[in-house]
Amino acid sequence: MPVITSSKTQPEYDVAIVGSGAGGGQMAYTLTLAGLKVVMLEAGRDYDPVMETAMFQRPEHSPLLGTGTPDKPGNFSDATIDGGWTVPGEPYTQASEKEAEQFWWWRPRMMGGRTNHWGRMSLRNGTHDFKPRSRDGLGFDWPIGYEDVEPYYTKVEMLIGVYGTNEGMENTPNSPPGVLLPAPKARAAELYMQKHAKTLGIPVIPIHRAVLTKPLDADTIPAKLHPGDARAQKIVADSMRARAACFWATDCHRGCNIKANYQSTTVHLPPAHATGNLDVVANAHAREIIIGANGKATGVLYIDKKTGREERVKAKAVVLAASSGETVRILLNSKSSAFPSGIANRSGLVGKYIMDTVGVSVSGQVPALENLPPHNEDGAGGPHSYIPWWLYQEQHAGKMNFARGYHVEFGGTRGMPGGRNPLPDDLGRGAYGTKFKEEARRYFGSMVGYTCRGEMVPNENCFAELDPQVKDKWGIPVLRWHWKWSDQELNMVAHAQKTFASIIEAMGGNVRSKPEAPIDAIDPGGKIIHEVGGALMGVDAEKSVCNGFNQTWDVKNLFLSDAAPFPSNADKNPTLTIMALAWRTGDYIIEQAKKGNL
């Protein structure tokens, strides 16, 4: 896709967007199809999944058999390039030397951001998730409700393509009839677990994921998304027809050069480019928002990472969609006489109440799954089923020692073994030659793993601030992280560990994970790569950073279109909600532009 250099930018745009992932991509799509002129700044390099995805390279043919390295922490085939928990020249610091109080900050430096890497779980927040404080007295309510976001969830699902089913469970919203794509069949381990989890009162249902199980209906969907706009409909239809359905053969984390899964680079940016209204500048490391004499944002100051020079783009409105942590860094670094503690920070809450998803895992081995006939279970590049949170009523009645829920993602398949030893060392001890092969065939596919993805209650101990001394290679102050899990999360982890063990035992299996205290078992903050918060939305300018349209209270033409405004972090993965809110905010910006308010 076309990317321009700093010297080719226009004198002024309607909107400048910082970030090209879920929020930035959706925002560019919405605004450009409506006719606004947009410039997008991406801190990483250009990336084209069609040309660069390693989806057809078998694991055993990868360097180091695909093992992760510091510059490729996922694995060799992971789509993330030039990014991860460490980025050369762009450090971040920790306020505590204690490992349990440190935050792992994942930063992709590539076109499309985290949408190239994510698991594509696309779960809607439910009614409880928008009003958690009203339900249990903890944290914050959102200033908007499910009814405000529901139409945008539906539009996003139709645009990106989400498979799954409607099960009618509490706080696990259905999609309108005909919106979801067919769910892929459950795998053997998923079916066996479903059977035995049912005896424990635990539901196992098809998960919602942004992967095409059949081609999108390009003849009817565009008209539903853009009624009355023939040009937009044609552009979107052409983009949809360029996507193929999944052929069940590769891991989604590799990316997808047939465009079967959702990535901003293959779904949002192509139609935005096709309008002729989008300029994209890669390797543009945003430093700060520029403020005019009238107190409004006039553009973005950034570092051209190719030349090392400071550059500027001018715009009538600015959208930050750089990820929660990165948006906080830019806001805090945007200091002026009007905003001595950072732009839009009158409340002093920029950087406060950052959250991540609660994670803990338990593994097991199930004899009933041994010696299964050879068959291909690669599937749709991720889980086909999951366990939604099922104990809302027990929590509401005060019967549990933690207030929020978790969903369960799990694995246990005969998918491609990855080029490494498919047989755990202890199960193959003493075997070699023919005996080793027999043992490998016996145990392969009988290993199961269960992972908690839980809601963290926001607390005052989790925040980011500017380090007073450390700067990145361009002289920009970096973030210093503060982190501390509360008893809410630790009690959740204890419950999840017990639940996972009970499921494995109900299947007649053996728990293989070493039991750990919750503070030792819980994944570090940031490891799940779901950080949200840091610029909360609310109804009071003194107690929040932006309103329900992600518009900052202090600067009316500055909008936040990633997860920074989230007042809570539901157990649902945040990406679908980021996109839905971005589309909603985009519509609001279009309306304000028509009124001349930008």
JOFENBEL-V314226 format. One record per residue. RES is the residue in one letter. PHI is phi in radians with two decimals (none if undefined). Layout:
RES & PHI
RES & PHI
//
This chain:
M & none
P & -1.21
V & -2.26
I & -1.85
T & -1.59
S & -1.04
S & -1.26
K & -1.77
T & -1.22
Q & -1.40
P & -1.02
E & -2.75
Y & -2.10
D & -1.20
V & -2.46
A & -1.90
I & -1.97
V & -1.81
G & 1.97
S & -2.16
G & -1.50
A & -1.07
G & -1.24
G & -1.17
G & -1.13
Q & -1.11
M & -1.10
A & -1.08
Y & -1.00
T & -1.10
L & -1.26
T & -1.21
L & -1.16
A & -1.55
G & 1.77
L & -1.37
K & -1.56
V & -2.26
V & -2.03
M & -2.02
L & -1.86
E & -2.05
A & -1.25
G & -1.83
R & -1.48
D & -1.12
Y & -2.64
D & -2.10
P & -1.04
V & -1.07
M & -1.66
E & -1.92
T & -1.17
A & -1.65
M & -1.23
F & -1.76
Q & -1.62
R & -1.17
P & -0.96
E & -1.22
H & -1.72
S & -1.57
P & -0.97
L & 0.99
L & 0.97
G & 1.47
T & -1.07
G & -1.17
T & -2.30
P & -0.96
D & -1.54
K & -2.36
P & -1.15
G & -1.24
N & -2.98
F & -1.02
S & -1.50
D & -1.01
A & -1.18
T & -1.13
I & -2.18
D & 0.96
G & -2.73
G & 2.52
W & -1.35
T & -2.28
V & -2.24
P & -0.94
G & 1.42
E & -2.26
P & -1.34
Y & -2.45
T & -2.15
Q & -2.04
A & -1.35
S & -2.17
E & -1.53
K & -1.34
E & -1.03
A & -1.23
E & -2.01
Q & -2.03
F & -2.02
W & -1.61
W & -1.83
W & -1.56
R & -2.29
P & -1.36
R & -2.14
M & -2.88
M & -1.06
G & 1.68
G & 0.94
R & -1.25
T & -1.18
N & -1.39
H & -1.94
W & -1.14
G & -1.40
R & 1.20
M & -1.18
S & -2.18
L & -1.85
R & -1.28
N & -1.11
G & -1.75
T & -1.06
H & -1.11
D & -1.21
F & -1.50
K & -2.30
P & -1.17
R & -1.14
S & -1.10
R & -1.52
D & -2.24
G & 1.42
L & -2.00
G & 1.21
F & -2.35
D & -1.46
W & -1.38
P & -1.35
I & -2.17
G & -2.11
Y & -0.99
E & -1.12
D & -1.30
V & -1.73
E & -0.92
P & -1.06
Y & -1.40
Y & -0.98
T & -1.12
K & -1.13
V & -1.10
E & -1.05
M & -1.17
L & -1.28
I & -1.53
G & 1.49
V & -2.25
Y & -1.62
G & 2.65
T & -2.34
N & -1.71
E & -1.97
G & 1.17
M & -1.51
E & -1.01
N & 1.03
T & -2.17
P & -1.10
N & -1.36
S & -1.70
P & -1.02
P & -0.96
G & 1.51
V & -1.40
L & -1.32
L & -1.41
P & -1.02
A & -1.34
P & -1.21
K & -1.10
A & -1.20
R & -1.42
A & -1.03
A & -1.13
E & -1.19
L & -1.15
Y & -1.17
M & -1.16
Q & -0.99
K & -1.05
H & -1.50
A & -1.15
K & -1.02
T & -1.19
L & -1.70
G & 1.37
I & -1.89
P & -1.43
V & -2.18
I & -2.33
P & -1.07
I & -1.50
H & -1.72
R & -2.40
A & -1.49
V & -2.41
L & -1.37
T & -1.58
K & -2.69
P & -1.02
L & -1.18
D & -1.44
A & -1.25
D & -1.45
T & -2.14
I & -1.10
P & -0.97
A & -1.19
K & -1.29
L & -1.40
H & -2.35
P & -1.07
G & 1.40
D & -2.07
A & -1.10
R & -1.14
A & -1.08
Q & -1.07
K & -1.15
I & -1.07
V & -1.19
A & -1.07
D & -1.07
S & -1.15
M & -1.11
R & -1.23
A & -1.44
R & -1.79
A & -1.84
A & -1.33
C & -1.04
F & -1.95
W & 1.06
A & -2.45
T & -2.74
D & -1.34
C & -1.09
H & -1.12
R & -1.31
G & 1.58
C & -2.62
N & -1.50
I & -1.76
K & 1.15
A & -1.28
N & -1.73
Y & -1.40
Q & -2.41
S & -0.96
T & -1.21
T & -1.98
V & -2.04
H & -1.53
L & -1.30
P & -1.01
P & -1.16
A & -1.10
H & -1.13
A & -1.13
T & -1.27
G & 1.37
N & -1.84
L & -2.12
D & -1.93
V & -2.12
V & -1.98
A & -1.53
N & 0.95
A & -1.94
H & -1.55
A & -1.12
R & -1.78
E & -2.80
I & -1.54
I & -1.56
I & -1.98
G & -1.54
A & -1.11
N & -1.50
G & 1.46
K & -1.67
A & -1.24
T & -2.01
G & 2.79
V & -2.30
L & -1.68
Y & -2.44
I & -1.74
D & -1.34
K & -1.20
K & -1.37
T & -1.84
G & 1.40
R & -1.58
E & -1.29
E & -2.31
R & -2.39
V & -2.15
K & -1.88
A & -2.69
K & -1.35
A & -2.61
V & -2.21
V & -2.11
L & -1.66
A & -2.44
A & -1.68
S & 1.67
S & -0.94
G & -1.09
E & -1.20
T & -1.09
V & -1.03
R & -1.04
I & -1.16
L & -1.05
L & -1.20
N & -1.43
S & -1.56
K & -1.75
S & -2.76
S & -1.09
A & -1.34
F & -2.33
P & -1.14
S & -1.86
G & 1.93
I & -1.12
A & 1.10
N & -1.99
R & -1.01
S & -1.34
G & 1.28
L & -1.78
V & -1.16
G & 1.66
K & -1.53
Y & 0.97
I & -1.44
M & -2.26
D & -2.33
T & -1.44
V & -1.36
G & -2.30
V & -2.74
S & -2.25
V & -2.37
S & -2.04
G & -2.71
Q & -2.24
V & -2.04
P & -0.97
A & -1.12
L & -1.68
E & -1.31
N & 0.98
L & -1.18
P & -1.03
P & -1.01
H & -2.78
N & -1.59
E & -2.13
D & -1.01
G & 1.14
A & -1.53
G & 1.30
G & 3.12
P & -1.14
H & -1.72
S & -2.35
Y & -2.78
I & -1.93
P & -1.31
W & -1.10
W & -2.11
L & -2.06
Y & -1.05
Q & -1.18
E & -1.11
Q & -1.14
H & -1.08
A & -1.49
G & 1.34
K & -1.59
M & -2.20
N & -1.70
F & -2.57
A & -1.61
R & -2.00
G & -1.84
Y & -2.45
H & -1.87
V & -2.11
E & -1.87
F & -2.55
G & -2.32
G & 2.83
T & -2.41
R & -1.79
G & -1.27
M & -0.93
P & -1.22
G & 1.63
G & 1.49
R & -1.80
N & -1.07
P & -1.37
L & -2.00
P & -0.95
D & -0.98
D & -1.21
L & -1.38
G & -1.82
R & -1.05
G & 1.52
A & -1.69
Y & -2.68
G & 1.07
T & -1.04
K & -1.10
F & -1.12
K & -1.08
E & -1.12
E & -1.17
A & -1.10
R & -1.14
R & -1.16
Y & -1.56
F & -1.08
G & 1.62
S & -1.72
M & -1.51
V & -2.22
G & -2.50
Y & -2.19
T & -2.25
C & -1.43
R & -2.20
G & -2.00
E & -1.46
M & -1.64
V & -1.44
P & -1.06
N & -2.44
E & -1.23
N & -1.50
C & -2.00
F & -2.77
A & -2.23
E & -2.44
L & -1.35
D & -1.21
P & -1.23
Q & -2.18
V & -1.42
K & -2.26
D & -1.44
K & -1.14
W & -1.78
G & 1.43
I & -1.67
P & -0.97
V & -1.77
L & -1.44
R & -2.03
W & -1.73
H & -2.07
W & -2.66
K & -2.84
W & -1.27
S & -1.76
D & -1.08
Q & -0.99
E & -1.29
L & -1.16
N & -1.15
M & -1.09
V & -1.06
A & -1.07
H & -1.13
A & -1.11
Q & -1.04
K & -1.15
T & -1.11
F & -1.11
A & -1.10
S & -1.17
I & -1.16
I & -1.05
E & -1.18
A & -1.12
M & -1.46
G & 1.38
G & -1.69
N & -2.06
V & -1.28
R & -1.81
S & -1.33
K & -1.30
P & -1.05
E & -2.33
A & -1.12
P & -0.91
I & -1.16
D & -1.57
A & -1.46
I & -1.14
D & -1.17
P & -1.03
G & -0.97
G & 1.61
K & -1.15
I & -1.37
I & 1.10
H & -2.16
E & -1.17
V & -2.37
G & 1.52
G & 1.83
A & -2.72
L & -1.07
M & -1.50
G & -2.93
V & -1.85
D & -2.17
A & -1.10
E & -1.46
K & -2.17
S & -2.76
V & -1.76
C & -2.48
N & -1.59
G & -1.22
F & -1.80
N & 1.10
Q & -1.66
T & -1.16
W & -1.10
D & -1.44
V & -2.30
K & -1.17
N & -1.87
L & -2.04
F & -2.13
L & -2.01
S & -2.16
D & -2.08
A & -1.61
A & -0.99
P & -1.34
F & -1.06
P & -1.37
S & -2.58
N & -2.21
A & -0.99
D & -1.18
K & -1.31
N & -1.00
P & -1.39
T & -1.09
L & -1.08
T & -1.20
I & -1.00
M & -1.18
A & -1.08
L & -1.18
A & -1.11
W & -1.11
R & -1.10
T & -1.14
G & -1.03
D & -1.08
Y & -1.16
I & -1.09
I & -1.04
E & -1.10
Q & -1.18
A & -1.12
K & -1.09
K & -1.48
G & 1.34
N & -1.55
L & -1.50
//
